[in-house]
Amino acid sequence: MTANTEVSLPLVNVESTRYYHTIIYNLGLVQSLSNNWLLVANFIPTLASDFEEKLSGNDLLFQANALAVNTKNEKLKCMALVWLIPLVWVGS
């Protein structure tokens, strides 16, 4: 006895496949505030689009973070990290 098994796979429409591109710039700052304090900050604007339509606010993403380091002595450093939630620019 032979069993017939038919497998149905979803078809991928190649014409509707989109390619997304990203342009990311990472701007960082390291600043000594005093003998005991160090500040590290990053700003990361991102452009992500398929570039098939006019750019909109949904294509832009801004991220930022900051790290403060306090040196108590050579063996002990206290750190506090603040990560700002990614912000999407909603402009016209």
OpenMM code with the backbone's topology and positions (N, CA, C; nanometers):
from openmm import Vec3, app, unit

residues = "MET THR ALA ASN THR GLU VAL SER LEU PRO LEU VAL ASN VAL GLU SER THR ARG TYR TYR HIS THR ILE ILE TYR ASN LEU GLY LEU VAL GLN SER LEU SER ASN ASN TRP LEU LEU VAL ALA ASN PHE ILE PRO THR LEU ALA SER ASP PHE GLU GLU LYS LEU SER GLY ASN ASP LEU LEU PHE GLN ALA ASN ALA LEU ALA VAL ASN THR LYS ASN GLU LYS LEU LYS CYS MET ALA LEU VAL TRP LEU ILE PRO LEU VAL TRP VAL GLY SER".split()
positions = [
    Vec3(0.0841, -0.1173, 0.0000),
    Vec3(0.0000, 0.0000, 0.0000),
    Vec3(0.0887, 0.1237, 0.0000),
    Vec3(0.0618, 0.2173, -0.0872),
    Vec3(0.1406, 0.3390, -0.1014),
    Vec3(0.0601, 0.4577, -0.0497),
    Vec3(0.1286, 0.5422, 0.0321),
    Vec3(0.0621, 0.6612, 0.0855),
    Vec3(0.1034, 0.7814, 0.0024),
    Vec3(0.0057, 0.8579, -0.0395),
    Vec3(0.0316, 0.9822, -0.1130),
    Vec3(0.0320, 1.0972, -0.0137),
    Vec3(0.1433, 1.1682, -0.0058),
    Vec3(0.1531, 1.2838, 0.0825),
    Vec3(0.1829, 1.4053, -0.0023),
    Vec3(0.0962, 1.5037, 0.0081),
    Vec3(0.1168, 1.6267, -0.0682),
    Vec3(0.1527, 1.7379, 0.0294),
    Vec3(0.2630, 1.8040, 0.0034),
    Vec3(0.3090, 1.9135, 0.0883),
    Vec3(0.2849, 2.0439, 0.0147),
    Vec3(0.2171, 2.1352, 0.0814),
    Vec3(0.1901, 2.2658, 0.0234),
    Vec3(0.2776, 2.3696, 0.0935),
    Vec3(0.3637, 2.4336, 0.0186),
    Vec3(0.4512, 2.5369, 0.0735),
    Vec3(0.4023, 2.6737, 0.0282),
    Vec3(0.4086, 2.7725, 0.1177),
    Vec3(0.3684, 2.9072, 0.0757),
    Vec3(0.4652, 2.9611, -0.0292),
    Vec3(0.4100, 3.0258, -0.1277),
    Vec3(0.4918, 3.0830, -0.2343),
    Vec3(0.5366, 3.2233, -0.1952),
    Vec3(0.6572, 3.2559, -0.2321),
    Vec3(0.7106, 3.3885, -0.2060),
    Vec3(0.7062, 3.4665, -0.3360),
    Vec3(0.6352, 3.5771, -0.3321),
    Vec3(0.6268, 3.6627, -0.4486),
    Vec3(0.7519, 3.7502, -0.4502),
    Vec3(0.8434, 3.7216, -0.5408),
    Vec3(0.9709, 3.7922, -0.5456),
    Vec3(0.9503, 3.9404, -0.5741),
    Vec3(0.8500, 3.9739, -0.6508),
    Vec3(0.8266, 4.1138, -0.6846),
    Vec3(0.7848, 4.1958, -0.5632),
    Vec3(0.7251, 4.1322, -0.4625),
    Vec3(0.6808, 4.2081, -0.3456),
    Vec3(0.7850, 4.2076, -0.2338),
    Vec3(0.8974, 4.1433, -0.2557),
    Vec3(1.0028, 4.1421, -0.1549),
    Vec3(1.0684, 4.2796, -0.1511),
    Vec3(1.0839, 4.3338, -0.0287),
    Vec3(1.1462, 4.4648, -0.0136),
    Vec3(1.2818, 4.4502, 0.0527),
    Vec3(1.3721, 4.5352, 0.0129),
    Vec3(1.5040, 4.5380, 0.0728),
    Vec3(1.5167, 4.6672, 0.1532),
    Vec3(1.5484, 4.6539, 0.2800),
    Vec3(1.5623, 4.7703, 0.3665),
    Vec3(1.7089, 4.8036, 0.3857),
    Vec3(1.7370, 4.9307, 0.3904),
    Vec3(1.8721, 4.9804, 0.4098),
    Vec3(1.8744, 5.0658, 0.5356),
    Vec3(1.9856, 5.0638, 0.6054),
    Vec3(1.9990, 5.1471, 0.7242),
    Vec3(2.1266, 5.2293, 0.7149),
    Vec3(2.1158, 5.3517, 0.7593),
    Vec3(2.2309, 5.4402, 0.7727),
    Vec3(2.2347, 5.4805, 0.9200),
    Vec3(2.3415, 5.4437, 0.9879),
    Vec3(2.3539, 5.4674, 1.1314),
    Vec3(2.4796, 5.5489, 1.1571),
    Vec3(2.4657, 5.6498, 1.2411),
    Vec3(2.5802, 5.7285, 1.2823),
    Vec3(2.5848, 5.7262, 1.4343),
    Vec3(2.6994, 5.6948, 1.4909),
    Vec3(2.7154, 5.6890, 1.6359),
    Vec3(2.8084, 5.8016, 1.6776),
    Vec3(2.7521, 5.8986, 1.7490),
    Vec3(2.8281, 6.0135, 1.7962),
    Vec3(2.8504, 5.9965, 1.9464),
    Vec3(2.9757, 5.9883, 1.9877),
    Vec3(3.0063, 5.9644, 2.1284),
    Vec3(3.0900, 6.0751, 2.1896),
    Vec3(3.0755, 6.0890, 2.3196),
    Vec3(3.1484, 6.1891, 2.3950),
    Vec3(3.1992, 6.1251, 2.5234),
    Vec3(3.3271, 6.1427, 2.5521),
    Vec3(3.3858, 6.1004, 2.6793),
    Vec3(3.4448, 6.2257, 2.7418),
    Vec3(3.3943, 6.2604, 2.8600),
    Vec3(3.4347, 6.3851, 2.9244),
    Vec3(3.4672, 6.3600, 3.0708),
    Vec3(3.5854, 6.4019, 3.1114),
    Vec3(3.6224, 6.3970, 3.2524),
    Vec3(3.5659, 6.5206, 3.3201),
    Vec3(3.4793, 6.5005, 3.4198),
    Vec3(3.4164, 6.6130, 3.4882),
    Vec3(3.4992, 6.6622, 3.6058),
    Vec3(3.5702, 6.5719, 3.6697),
    Vec3(3.6601, 6.6052, 3.7798),
    Vec3(3.7546, 6.4869, 3.7967),
    Vec3(3.8331, 6.4882, 3.9038),
    Vec3(3.9235, 6.3758, 3.9265),
    Vec3(3.8479, 6.2455, 3.9515),
    Vec3(3.7269, 6.2550, 4.0050),
    Vec3(3.6513, 6.1346, 4.0403),
    Vec3(3.5387, 6.0994, 3.9440),
    Vec3(3.4982, 6.1923, 3.8581),
    Vec3(3.3820, 6.1704, 3.7726),
    Vec3(3.4184, 6.1673, 3.6247),
    Vec3(3.3569, 6.0721, 3.5543),
    Vec3(3.3735, 6.0585, 3.4099),
    Vec3(3.2350, 6.0421, 3.3492),
    Vec3(3.2083, 6.1125, 3.2399),
    Vec3(3.0800, 6.1032, 3.1704),
    Vec3(3.1034, 6.0484, 3.0308),
    Vec3(3.0245, 5.9476, 2.9930),
    Vec3(3.0279, 5.8905, 2.8586),
    Vec3(2.8867, 5.9030, 2.8021),
    Vec3(2.8700, 5.9662, 2.6869),
    Vec3(2.7378, 5.9847, 2.6267),
    Vec3(2.7422, 5.9442, 2.4801),
    Vec3(2.6322, 5.8872, 2.4320),
    Vec3(2.6187, 5.8464, 2.2921),
    Vec3(2.4860, 5.8958, 2.2374),
    Vec3(2.4889, 5.9399, 2.1130),
    Vec3(2.3686, 5.9767, 2.0387),
    Vec3(2.3737, 5.9004, 1.9078),
    Vec3(2.2662, 5.8265, 1.8771),
    Vec3(2.2682, 5.7375, 1.7617),
    Vec3(2.1462, 5.7633, 1.6728),
    Vec3(2.1575, 5.8530, 1.5760),
    Vec3(2.0476, 5.8699, 1.4801),
    Vec3(2.0546, 5.7600, 1.3734),
    Vec3(1.9382, 5.7111, 1.3337),
    Vec3(1.9315, 5.6019, 1.2367),
    Vec3(1.8277, 5.6341, 1.1307),
    Vec3(1.8626, 5.6095, 1.0059),
    Vec3(1.7696, 5.6188, 0.8941),
    Vec3(1.7524, 5.4777, 0.8402),
    Vec3(1.6287, 5.4273, 0.8397),
    Vec3(1.6005, 5.2918, 0.7904),
    Vec3(1.4831, 5.3000, 0.6938),
    Vec3(1.5076, 5.2602, 0.5696),
    Vec3(1.4044, 5.2739, 0.4678),
    Vec3(1.4307, 5.1787, 0.3520),
    Vec3(1.3264, 5.1558, 0.2729),
    Vec3(1.3454, 5.0819, 0.1481),
    Vec3(1.3739, 5.1783, 0.0334),
    Vec3(1.3631, 5.3084, 0.0586),
    Vec3(1.3904, 5.4161, -0.0368),
    Vec3(1.3061, 5.4052, -0.1639),
    Vec3(1.1915, 5.3390, -0.1542),
    Vec3(1.1017, 5.3303, -0.2695),
    Vec3(0.9962, 5.4404, -0.2661),
    Vec3(0.9711, 5.4936, -0.1465),
    Vec3(0.8730, 5.5997, -0.1316),
    Vec3(0.9399, 5.7195, -0.0657),
    Vec3(0.8673, 5.8288, -0.0568),
    Vec3(0.9187, 5.9490, 0.0074),
    Vec3(0.9491, 5.9176, 0.1543),
    Vec3(1.0599, 5.9720, 0.2045),
    Vec3(1.0969, 5.9489, 0.3441),
    Vec3(0.9940, 6.0111, 0.4370),
    Vec3(0.9672, 5.9421, 0.5481),
    Vec3(0.8721, 5.9926, 0.6467),
    Vec3(0.9338, 5.9798, 0.7849),
    Vec3(0.8616, 6.0260, 0.8841),
    Vec3(0.9081, 6.0157, 1.0211),
    Vec3(0.9261, 5.8734, 1.0682),
    Vec3(0.8550, 5.7792, 1.0077),
    Vec3(0.8699, 5.6390, 1.0449),
    Vec3(1.0051, 5.5818, 1.0040),
    Vec3(1.0766, 5.6518, 0.9184),
    Vec3(1.2075, 5.6037, 0.8719),
    Vec3(1.3215, 5.6504, 0.9621),
    Vec3(1.2930, 5.7396, 1.0566),
    Vec3(1.3967, 5.7953, 1.1431),
    Vec3(1.3824, 5.7421, 1.2850),
    Vec3(1.4940, 5.7089, 1.3455),
    Vec3(1.4970, 5.6606, 1.4830),
    Vec3(1.6138, 5.7267, 1.5542),
    Vec3(1.5892, 5.7778, 1.6753),
    Vec3(1.6946, 5.8411, 1.7543),
    Vec3(1.7093, 5.7642, 1.8852),
    Vec3(1.8325, 5.7305, 1.9195),
    Vec3(1.8619, 5.6646, 2.0455),
    Vec3(1.9731, 5.7413, 2.1159),
    Vec3(1.9740, 5.7339, 2.2483),
    Vec3(2.0784, 5.8005, 2.3248),
    Vec3(2.1000, 5.7253, 2.4553),
    Vec3(2.2219, 5.7345, 2.5065),
    Vec3(2.2509, 5.6779, 2.6379),
    Vec3(2.3611, 5.7596, 2.7025),
    Vec3(2.3690, 5.7461, 2.8345),
    Vec3(2.4720, 5.8169, 2.9104),
    Vec3(2.5188, 5.7269, 3.0234),
    Vec3(2.6470, 5.7333, 3.0510),
    Vec3(2.7077, 5.6549, 3.1580),
    Vec3(2.7904, 5.7497, 3.2432),
    Vec3(2.7642, 5.7494, 3.3727),
    Vec3(2.8427, 5.8292, 3.4670),
    Vec3(2.9232, 5.7326, 3.5539),
    Vec3(3.0521, 5.7604, 3.5665),
    Vec3(3.1415, 5.6751, 3.6447),
    Vec3(3.2039, 5.7586, 3.7553),
    Vec3(3.1896, 5.7111, 3.8780),
    Vec3(3.2507, 5.7766, 3.9944),
    Vec3(3.3562, 5.6824, 4.0511),
    Vec3(3.4801, 5.7289, 4.0568),
    Vec3(3.5908, 5.6484, 4.1092),
    Vec3(3.6097, 5.6807, 4.2570),
    Vec3(3.5816, 5.5807, 4.3415),
    Vec3(3.6003, 5.5981, 4.4860),
    Vec3(3.7473, 5.5804, 4.5229),
    Vec3(3.8074, 5.4750, 4.4672),
    Vec3(3.9509, 5.4510, 4.4819),
    Vec3(3.9931, 5.3626, 4.3654),
    Vec3(4.1168, 5.3157, 4.3633),
    Vec3(4.1666, 5.2378, 4.2497),
    Vec3(4.0910, 5.1067, 4.2311),
    Vec3(4.0317, 5.0536, 4.3381),
    Vec3(3.9638, 4.9242, 4.3303),
    Vec3(3.8121, 4.9358, 4.3184),
    Vec3(3.7562, 5.0516, 4.3431),
    Vec3(3.6107, 5.0666, 4.3449),
    Vec3(3.5657, 5.1809, 4.2547),
    Vec3(3.4827, 5.1448, 4.1555),
    Vec3(3.4224, 5.2435, 4.0667),
    Vec3(3.2719, 5.2202, 4.0666),
    Vec3(3.1952, 5.3254, 4.0841),
    Vec3(3.0493, 5.3178, 4.0801),
    Vec3(3.0028, 5.3728, 3.9460),
    Vec3(2.9082, 5.3020, 3.8818),
    Vec3(2.8596, 5.3432, 3.7504),
    Vec3(2.7078, 5.3508, 3.7490),
    Vec3(2.6560, 5.4442, 3.6736),
    Vec3(2.5117, 5.4563, 3.6516),
    Vec3(2.4889, 5.4757, 3.5021),
    Vec3(2.4068, 5.3885, 3.4442),
    Vec3(2.3777, 5.3938, 3.3007),
    Vec3(2.2339, 5.4385, 3.2810),
    Vec3(2.2148, 5.5357, 3.1939),
    Vec3(2.0806, 5.5809, 3.1574),
    Vec3(2.0648, 5.5561, 3.0084),
    Vec3(1.9677, 5.4724, 2.9712),
    Vec3(1.9393, 5.4444, 2.8307),
    Vec3(1.8062, 5.5089, 2.7990),
    Vec3(1.8085, 5.6056, 2.7111),
    Vec3(1.6847, 5.6716, 2.6729),
    Vec3(1.6107, 5.5822, 2.5744),
    Vec3(1.4824, 5.5694, 2.5956),
    Vec3(1.3995, 5.4858, 2.5091),
    Vec3(1.4099, 5.5395, 2.3665),
    Vec3(1.4234, 5.4488, 2.2687),
    Vec3(1.4324, 5.4969, 2.1299),
    Vec3(1.3169, 5.5890, 2.0959),
    Vec3(1.3488, 5.6995, 2.0372),
    Vec3(1.2496, 5.7991, 2.0002),
    Vec3(1.2311, 5.7983, 1.8483),
    Vec3(1.1096, 5.7903, 1.8045),
    Vec3(1.0802, 5.7960, 1.6613),
    Vec3(1.0298, 5.9356, 1.6311),
    Vec3(1.0935, 5.9998, 1.5364),
    Vec3(1.0523, 6.1345, 1.4981),
    Vec3(0.9249, 6.1253, 1.4160),
    Vec3(0.8227, 6.1918, 1.4624),
    Vec3(0.6944, 6.1914, 1.3908),
    Vec3(0.6735, 6.3310, 1.3375),
    Vec3(0.7322, 6.3545, 1.2241),
    Vec3(0.7182, 6.4848, 1.1613),
    Vec3(0.6414, 6.4732, 1.0324),
    Vec3(0.6234, 6.5843, 0.9688),
    Vec3(0.5494, 6.5814, 0.8421),
    Vec3(0.6427, 6.5609, 0.7269),
] * unit.nanometer
topology = app.Topology()
chain = topology.addChain("A")
for resn in residues:
    res = topology.addResidue(resn, chain)
    for name in ("N", "CA", "C"):
        topology.addAtom(name, app.Element.getBySymbol(name[0]), res)
